């Protein structure tokens, strides 16, 4: 991975898009095991239906993890200074997560050159599921 330089990027530049496989039950089970989040709403169909949901659905933090992959596919993890997200929708089984980012500001802080990046994860219908921003240090 070639890390971008501060002088090479500009406001409006997009990060490389991260497209993922459709969400399925195996993905949810593996994420539950890896994260320790075994909330039955995400892995137990009967529980989800009792909660008046049509089926299980993805953990919100799974989408947040995908946004982390988007960022660390662009720069090494040690260059991340802040990441904040808010959940805006439910990712259902079969949804295809797509993570995007766009530089919205360049600035200097704490003796570093930094960029602010708007980030988001949406499904194949363009429906936002998680939105946020990150601050990244660049050389």
Buried (B, 14 or more C-beta within 10 A) or exposed (E): EEEBEBEEBEEEBEBEEBEBEEBEEEBBBEBBEEBEBEEBEBBBBEBBEEEEBEEBBBBBBBBBBBBBEBBBBBBEEEBBBEBEBEBBBBBBBEBBBBBBBBBEEBEEEEEBBBBBBBBBBBBEEEEEBBBBBBBBBBE
